[in-house]
């Protein structure tokens, strides 16, 4: 019952989920880059500042150059890592968001009493176990629906047989009318 459909055409499926996921990872990368840069700057700056008190003015220029180099290096690293992270997180989250979107649509179809659904996920998607559980559930629901239709047909036939029999008392006729009403609701 599981088939492999063609490649994805949409990158953003669950935009809010994917956006939150990307932003949280990016913030973590930025925070780690800033902490790393600031810590290095603070440690190197204290050492250079102490040496600057006794050395020539060239050390002051070295501190400025080091500060600029650290800042540019940290910003470059954060940018490159951020772009790579967006790409990786977007496609990694797609392996979860895509199947979740598919299950959402399947639930809508089940809610509309469409039980002949073929559940298909891509080979590298996550949640294949959930897809198998859905397939089993759909098989059981289809079986129960077929069984219910058979029982309703049997009850309808029995009801017709009862109506054709001998003249009924008033109470029996009322009960048969109530049964007929319930059978119509079930169909």
N, C-alpha and C positions, 0 to 999 in steps of 0.2 A: 504494500500500500504506500510505501515511501518511494517517491521518484525524485530525480534531480532536475530541477528546472534550469533555464538558462541563467547566465551571469546577471548580476544586479545592474540596474540602470540608474537607480537613485542612490545617492550616497547618504543623504540625511533622510532617515525614516522616522525615527522618534527624535525629532529635533531637540526638544527640551531635555530629554535624557542625555543625548549625545553632547549637547552644549554644556550641561552641568558637569559631565564627566571630563570633557576636555578642559574646561575652565579650572576645575579643581586640580587636575594634574599640572596644568600650566602654572597655577599659583604655587604649587609645591616646588616646581622647578625654579621659578623666579625667587621664591623665598630661600631655597638652598643656595642659589647663585649669589644672592645678595649677602646672605650670612657668610658664605665662604669669602667673598670679596672684602666685606667689611672686617671680618676677623683677620684676614691677611693684611689688610691696610693698617688696622690697629696695631697688630704685632710688629709689622715692619716700620710703621710710623713712629712707634715708641722708641724702637732701637735707633732709627735714624735721627730722631729728635734729640736723643741723649748724646749721640755722636756729634751732632751739629753744634752743640754748645761749645765744644772744644776744637772743632775742625774749621776748615775754611768755608767760604760761601758756596763752593762747588757742591757740597753735600746738600745744601738747600735745594739746588737745582736737581740733584739726584732724587730727592724726596718728591718733588713735583713730577718728575718724569715717571717715577715708580707709581705714583698715585694715578697718573693718566693711563699708564700701561695697564694697571690693575683694573681700572674702571672700564677701559675699552675691551680688555680681555674678558672680563666678567659679563659685560653686555653682549659681546659677540657670542660667548658660550651660551648665555641664556637664550638669545635669539635662535641660534642654530638648533639647540636642544628643544626649544619651544616648537619650532616648525616641524622637526622630526616627531615630536610628541603628538602634535595635532594630527599628523598623518597616521601615525601608528594607532593612536587612541580611536580615531574616527573609524578606521577599518576594523579594529579589534571590537569596538562597541557595536559595529554593524553586524557582527556574528551573533550578537545577543538581541539587538534591537530589531533586526529583520525577522527572526523567528517570533519574537513577541508581537510584532505587528501582524504576522500571519495568523498567530493564535487568536488575536483580537478579532480578525475577520472571520475565522472559523467559528468562534463563539457567537458572532452575529448570525452566521448561517444556521447554526444549531438552534439558536433562538427563533429563527424563522422556519423551523421544522424541516430543514434541509439536512438529511442524514446520509446522503450518498456522496459525501465529500471525500476527496483524495487529499491526504495530508502530505505535502511535499516540502522538504527542506533541502538546502544545498549541502553538499558533502562536508564542507568544512564549517558549517554552522554549528552552534551549540544547541542544546536542548533537544537532541534526538530522542532521549528517553521520554521526554514530555510528549513528543510527537507520537511515539509508540503508545503511550498511555491514552492519548486522545483517540488514536485509531482503534484501540481496544474498546474504549468507551463508546465510540460511534457504532462499532459492530454490535455491542450489547443493546444500545438504544434502538438500532434498526431492527434487531431481532425482536425486542419487546414491542415495537410498533407493529411489526408484521403479525405477531401473536395477538396483539390487541385487536387488530382489524379482523383476524379470523374469529376471535371470540364475539366481536360485535356482529359479524355476519351470522354466526350460530345463534346468538340471542335474537337477532332480527327474524331469523327463520322460525325459531321456537315461538316468538311472539305472533307471527303470522298464523302458525298452526293453532295457537290458543284462540285466536280471534275467529277462526273458521269452525271451531268445535261448537258443541251444544250451546244453547242460549245461556248467557252468563247472568249471574246476579248483579245487582247494581254495584255492590262493593267490589266484586271481581272486575267489573268493567272499569271502575275508577282506578283500580290498581294497574290494570293493563294500560290505561291512558297515561298514567304516571311513568310506567316503564317505557312506553313509546316516546314520551318527552325526553327521558334520560338518554335513550338510544340515539335520538336525533342530536342531542348535545355532544355525544361521544363521536359521532361521525363528523 
